[in-house]
Amino acid sequence: MSVTESPLARLSTDQIEEIGREFAAIHDEVFSELGDRDRRYIVSMIEMHRRLVVLSRLVLLFARAKPAWVAGTATLSLAKILENMEIGHNVMHGQWDWMNDPRINSSTWDWDSASTPAAWKHSHNYVHHTYTNIRGKDKDLGYEIMRIDPHQKWNPIYLFQPFYNVLLAAFFEWGVAFHDLDMEALRTRQKSRQQLTRELKGMAAKARSQIVKDYVAFPLLSGAAAAGAAVLRRRGRTEALRAGRDAFRATLAADFTANVIRNVWAYMIIFCGHFPDQTYTFSEEEVEDETRGGFYVRQLLGAANIEGSALFHVISGNLGYQVEHHLYPDMPSTRYGEIAPRVKAICEKYELPYNTGPLFKQLATVQRTILRLALPGGSPRPKPGPYRGEPTADAAPDPHDLAAAASV
Amino acid sequence: MAECVRTLGGRPTRVAERGATPKVPAWRLKALRALRAFFTPLMPDDYLELINPLWSTQELRGRIERIERETADAVTVLIKPGWEWEGHRPGQYLRVGFEVDGKHHWRAYSITSEPGRPDGLIGITPKLRETGAVSPYVVRHAKPGTVVRLGGVEGSFVLPDEVPERLLFVSAGSGITPIMSMLRSLDRDGGLRDVIHLHSARTEDDIIFGSQLQQLDARHDGYRLEKRLTRRHGRLAPADLEALCPDWRERESFVCGPAELLDALTLHWKQEGGDPDALHMERFQPIVGSGDGEHGDGGTIRFLKSDVGGESDGTTPILVAGEQAGASLPFGCRMGICHTCVGQLCSGRIRDLRSGVVHGSEGEMVRTCVNAPEGAIEIAL
């Protein structure tokens, strides 16, 4: 049952057209219904993020005390995750542009991340979402630094990928910001030096304000508060200075930790979007003269979902519905879960796979690929067959999985 | 007559979508700026808004304080601006942003209140248009406490600083709205010395501000109201002017109503020896209804930032038409998914080439790669 040949090859032109129409119909139907309920959701998310930030920053004024440090760091991490995933990513995709709100709009939004919105929107919304999983065109396929697909030519540098994979997870936002610069476009002269200079300036300004906020302004505020409190309690000068210094360091460490937690979380969700074993990649020839229907099928085959609870979907920006997100990147994220059954029905009807799995299973297959492809060789992983309705089989171990694991 | 909405053509620099920049004390702006490092990429404002949405210093907002019914299908909405009101001249209009079923809409309304009300409120008086997106909400569902966005005050249909001795007002339907602000201001400042007001409406019950006009008439010898009920007596014709206000040539005249009325009066002024400089008019343009034709004939496109004009036959997207005309426009996927190509629609309506649906309102961000103009449009690209 396991297949490696792309299902794209066995669909007729008519079938692809029909699939295109069916997917487009879901999009149109959802967009005709969007209204107050959707707006209330994103507005409440934005408000919740801001409340969490205020709460975490207040708690971190007392960061010298261990429980406050832990609670403050956890709250700040959650705020940053929410802001990047469910709010920033989705707003900048234009998912909320239909509201015609001048503030919650893809053209005006900025996020708590190292990437400038303009650069990120180009590399993500345009390059990645248009050329998803087309080898040589989708620059998110390994981010130009990793060998994530056996079709990529091996290079000795990839021997180090298991190491820089870990670094990338910890400092993901900086990796993404650098990736957005698209140095390859500079080499191939698609981008001028002036444009690069302009982008570097934008990136530097963004980086400076992010660093000042997390590593200077808030640590200083905590330090000043702690020193001030010591003075009020008529402690000596040395003691006040020490209190200030400790609070500064504790807040700095809290901010750093929160950023790393957010980065690792974003890395996990995003790497599970396209790199699990189930997904297909495509050659440029395969997708030549692609129609709208073909585009939908490629997105379906190139993305993989992550199963999880309602809370999981919120803090992953609904990217657990990566398949639905790639079919409809501009659809408000809250609708992905609602349309998932209809997407599955189309998969069942046309005998197409619907890639999904629990987080740790998906992550494990991604990490295995990163380790395996650090070395030369490797072949595409076996793919799941067509989606056959809500599985009872899912609960049982998949024999192909085990066989495949043994054959690496 | 349709809801009074003016097209805001020919304003290349001003982006319609946002609210006006509020008049905020300098010390406050300085304080907020100094704190920015803590809030980046957001502003301190974005957090203060959680406490009170009117505190935004980035755009002017207002809160609806009261809604007063004027007629069966018109209400006066009294709004308290968040910051010090920049003021307006009687006769000017204001853009107001309402949120209806999750979507944000801007509409321009004449201000019907006089400048400098002691309670600091400003009034607008929308009239119901059943097929409209905004007026059914404002007239039927809006409630006190609702926060709205406020745009800038605009319009040159205003009373001169030095009030002329003799005035003639001609209004029809909701054309009364800018004139009401003028009358209230004149009433307060003792300017109703020799004013004739010809107003027409379908029936007595359809007269917006009917009882207030009646009271003005009773209180001031210098104000005379001539009502014309069109259902019974037909529309006001320029020839009626001779009987109702024989000395119209000696008066400074202010006219607001449907285009036919304005055109007829302009012609009358020209032919009958009126002074064109003494004739002031406010042109109201009804919104073009959607679905009034499946043809999709395309139209002309003005790219305001690039300063070029393009044309579409109805099948060419705005983006392609612009590129053909030599504009350098942002684009990405060219199939409506990535939003790289969005530009702000400043006037006109567009047709979605995928669904055939005609849509678009002033200030909306639209995708140029999948939309074609439906008539003349302006886009801030």
Interface residues (C-beta under 8 A of the other chain):
Chain A: A24 D28 L34 G35 D36 R37 D38 R39 R40 E47 R50 R51 V53 V54 R57 H93 G94 D97 W98 M99 N100 D101 P102 R103 N105 S106 S107 D110 W111 D112 K121 H122 N125 Y126 H129 T130 K206 S209 Q210 V212 K213 V216 A217 F218 L221 R292 F295 P329 D330
Chain B: E17 R18 G19 A37 F38 F39 T40 P41 L42 D46 Y47 L50 E59 E99 D101 G102 K103 H104 H105 R149 G332 C333 M335 G336 I337 C338 H339 T340 V342 R354 S355 S361 G363 E364 M365
